[in-house]
């Protein structure tokens, strides 16, 4: 398939996201650029993971919003996503996609795995945060391991963590299928994505809760950690 098809897919996705009130126009344009860079680095598998993340993540965010509103936990996701929020989740994979232009072909496979791992972390984080509040039973501060209020930064549950791992596994499966099924790669990306997701909670408890840094930077670091873990495991 040619690059022209990718442009058509990305433009259709951008228009659909704006019309569905999921993204602002600048956010949609940002998503189009980062999406193309992900395609450069990870091909159709990368684009497929991004599409799955957007669809599944949007559905999870909209699910049981009344419960999240009672916890004051949906404020970060009210309204359309901004360009900064898009970059927070897709900036790292886009950077590695850009790097692949200069490091091709020697590091082509490694960079594509790192892209997939960073997207797996983003998907895992979104699902564990959005659905963990709904299905979680006992909530703990990830640093102190003491009981804590759901919805606060750095608070996790067993159910939410497992849901996040499943989200990372979905991204890993899409990548593994796209490049010819390989169990080792599937496990690597799932582990890297889950590690990034847990790092997000650690950063949230240590820094975001104290207002040292914001949620967008936390999400960016989450995906970066996952990519670096994938690099170390590869």
C-alpha positions as CSV (number, residue, x, y, z in Angstrom):
1,X,0.0,0.0,0.0
2,X,1.2,3.5,-0.8
3,X,1.7,6.5,1.5
4,X,-1.4,8.1,-0.2
5,X,-3.6,5.6,1.6
6,X,-2.1,6.5,4.9
7,X,-2.8,10.2,4.2
8,X,-6.5,9.3,3.4
9,X,-6.8,7.3,6.6
10,X,-5.2,10.0,8.7
11,X,-7.3,12.8,7.2
12,X,-10.5,10.7,7.7
13,X,-9.5,10.0,11.3
14,X,-8.8,13.7,11.9
15,X,-12.1,14.8,10.5
16,X,-14.0,12.1,12.4
17,X,-12.4,13.0,15.7
18,X,-13.2,16.7,15.3
19,X,-16.8,16.0,14.2
20,X,-17.3,13.6,17.1
21,X,-16.0,16.4,19.5
22,X,-13.2,14.2,20.7
23,X,-10.3,16.5,19.5
24,X,-9.8,20.1,18.9
25,X,-8.7,21.1,15.4
26,X,-5.1,21.7,16.6
27,X,-5.2,18.4,18.4
28,X,-6.4,16.6,15.3
29,X,-3.7,18.2,13.2
30,X,-1.1,17.2,15.8
31,X,-2.5,13.6,15.8
32,X,-2.2,13.5,12.0
33,X,1.5,14.5,12.1
34,X,2.4,12.1,14.9
35,X,0.3,9.4,13.3
36,X,2.3,9.7,10.1
37,X,5.6,9.6,12.0
38,X,4.4,6.5,13.8
39,X,3.6,5.0,10.4
40,X,7.1,5.8,9.2
41,X,8.6,4.0,12.2
42,X,6.2,1.1,12.7
43,X,4.1,0.8,9.5
44,X,0.5,-0.2,9.5
45,X,0.9,-2.0,12.8
46,X,1.8,1.3,14.5
47,X,-1.1,3.1,12.9
48,X,-3.4,0.3,14.0
49,X,-2.3,0.6,17.6
50,X,-2.9,4.3,17.5
51,X,-6.4,3.8,16.1
52,X,-7.1,1.1,18.7
53,X,-5.8,3.4,21.5
54,X,-8.0,6.3,20.3
55,X,-11.2,4.2,19.9
56,X,-10.8,2.1,23.1
57,X,-9.4,4.9,25.1
58,X,-12.3,7.3,24.1
59,X,-14.8,4.6,25.0
60,X,-13.2,3.9,28.4
61,X,-13.1,7.7,29.1
62,X,-16.8,8.0,28.4
63,X,-17.8,4.9,30.4
64,X,-19.5,5.5,33.7
65,X,-18.7,9.2,33.7
66,X,-21.2,9.8,36.5
67,X,-19.0,7.6,38.9
68,X,-15.8,9.4,37.9
69,X,-17.5,12.8,38.3
70,X,-18.4,12.0,41.9
71,X,-14.7,11.2,42.5
72,X,-13.7,14.5,40.8
73,X,-11.5,12.2,38.6
74,X,-12.7,13.1,35.1
75,X,-11.6,16.7,35.1
76,X,-8.5,16.0,33.1
77,X,-10.6,14.5,30.3
78,X,-13.5,17.0,30.1
79,X,-14.2,18.3,26.7
80,X,-12.1,17.8,23.6
81,X,-8.6,16.6,23.9
82,X,-6.0,19.3,23.2
83,X,-2.8,19.2,21.1
84,X,-0.8,19.1,24.3
85,X,-2.7,16.0,25.4
86,X,-2.2,14.4,22.1
87,X,1.6,15.0,22.2
88,X,1.7,13.7,25.8
89,X,0.6,10.3,24.5
90,X,2.0,10.1,21.0
91,X,5.0,12.4,21.2
92,X,7.5,9.7,22.2
93,X,6.5,7.2,19.5
94,X,6.5,10.1,17.0
95,X,10.1,11.0,18.0
96,X,11.2,7.4,17.5
97,X,9.4,7.3,14.2
98,X,11.3,10.4,13.1
99,X,14.6,8.9,14.3
100,X,13.9,5.8,12.1
101,X,14.4,8.0,9.0
102,X,18.0,8.6,10.0
103,X,18.8,5.2,11.6
104,X,17.2,3.0,8.9
105,X,17.7,0.1,8.3
106,X,20.1,-0.8,11.2
107,X,17.7,0.0,14.0
108,X,14.5,-0.3,12.1
109,X,13.1,-3.2,14.1
110,X,14.3,-1.9,17.5
111,X,12.7,1.5,17.0
112,X,9.4,-0.1,15.8
113,X,9.3,-2.2,19.0
114,X,10.0,0.9,21.1
115,X,7.2,2.8,19.3
116,X,4.8,-0.1,20.0
117,X,5.9,-0.3,23.7
118,X,5.3,3.5,24.2
119,X,1.8,3.2,22.7
120,X,1.1,0.1,24.8
121,X,1.9,2.1,27.9
122,X,-0.4,4.9,26.8
123,X,-3.2,2.4,26.3
124,X,-2.6,0.6,29.5
125,X,-2.5,3.9,31.5
126,X,-5.8,5.1,30.0
127,X,-7.6,1.8,30.6
128,X,-6.3,1.3,34.1
129,X,-7.1,4.9,35.1
130,X,-10.6,5.1,33.5
131,X,-11.8,1.6,34.2
132,X,-9.9,0.9,37.5
133,X,-12.0,3.6,39.2
134,X,-15.1,1.8,38.1
135,X,-14.1,-1.8,38.8
136,X,-11.5,-1.4,41.5
137,X,-12.4,-2.6,45.0
138,X,-9.4,-1.7,47.1
139,X,-7.2,1.3,46.3
140,X,-3.7,2.0,47.4
141,X,-1.1,4.7,47.1
142,X,1.6,3.1,45.0
143,X,4.4,4.6,47.1
144,X,3.2,4.0,50.6
145,X,1.0,1.0,49.9
146,X,-1.6,2.5,52.2
147,X,-5.3,2.7,51.5
148,X,-6.1,5.8,49.5
149,X,-9.0,7.5,47.7
150,X,-9.7,6.3,44.1
151,X,-9.1,8.9,41.4
152,X,-6.2,10.6,43.1
153,X,-2.7,10.7,41.4
154,X,-0.6,7.6,42.2
155,X,-3.6,5.5,43.5
156,X,-3.9,2.0,42.0
157,X,-6.0,-1.1,42.4
158,X,-5.4,-4.7,41.5
159,X,-8.3,-4.6,39.1
160,X,-7.1,-1.4,37.4
161,X,-3.6,-2.8,37.1
162,X,-4.8,-6.0,35.5
163,X,-7.1,-4.0,33.1
164,X,-4.1,-1.8,32.2
165,X,-2.0,-4.9,31.5
166,X,-4.7,-6.2,29.2
167,X,-4.6,-2.8,27.4
168,X,-0.9,-3.1,26.9
169,X,-1.4,-6.7,25.7
170,X,-3.9,-5.5,23.1
171,X,-1.3,-3.1,21.7
172,X,1.4,-5.9,21.8
173,X,-0.9,-8.3,20.0
174,X,-1.6,-5.8,17.2
175,X,2.1,-5.2,16.7
176,X,3.0,-8.9,16.9
177,X,0.3,-9.8,14.4
178,X,1.3,-7.0,12.1
179,X,4.9,-8.2,11.9
180,X,4.3,-11.9,11.9
181,X,3.3,-13.4,15.2
182,X,6.1,-13.7,17.7
183,X,5.4,-14.6,21.3
184,X,8.7,-13.1,22.6
185,X,7.9,-9.7,21.1
186,X,4.3,-9.8,22.4
187,X,5.6,-10.5,25.9
188,X,8.3,-7.8,25.7
189,X,5.9,-5.1,24.6
190,X,3.3,-6.1,27.2
191,X,5.9,-6.0,30.0
192,X,7.3,-2.7,28.8
193,X,3.8,-1.1,28.5
194,X,2.9,-2.3,32.0
195,X,6.1,-1.0,33.4
196,X,5.4,2.4,31.8
197,X,1.9,2.4,33.2
198,X,3.2,1.6,36.7
199,X,5.8,4.3,36.3
200,X,3.0,6.8,35.6
201,X,1.5,6.0,39.0
202,X,4.8,6.4,40.7
203,X,5.4,9.8,39.0
204,X,1.8,10.8,39.8
205,X,2.2,10.0,43.5
206,X,5.7,11.5,43.8
207,X,5.4,14.6,41.6
208,X,2.0,15.3,40.2
209,X,0.1,15.1,43.5
210,X,2.6,17.7,44.9
211,X,2.0,19.9,41.8
212,X,5.7,19.7,40.8
213,X,4.7,18.6,37.2
214,X,1.5,18.2,35.3
215,X,-0.4,15.3,33.9
216,X,0.8,15.8,30.3
217,X,4.4,15.5,31.3
218,X,3.6,12.5,33.4
219,X,2.0,10.8,30.4
220,X,5.0,11.7,28.2
221,X,7.4,10.2,30.8
222,X,5.2,7.1,31.1
223,X,5.6,6.4,27.3
224,X,9.3,7.2,27.4
225,X,9.9,4.7,30.3
226,X,8.1,2.0,28.3
227,X,10.2,2.7,25.2
228,X,13.4,2.6,27.2
229,X,12.4,-0.7,29.0
230,X,11.7,-2.2,25.6
231,X,15.1,-1.0,24.4
232,X,16.7,-2.7,27.5
233,X,14.9,-6.0,27.0
234,X,15.3,-6.2,23.2
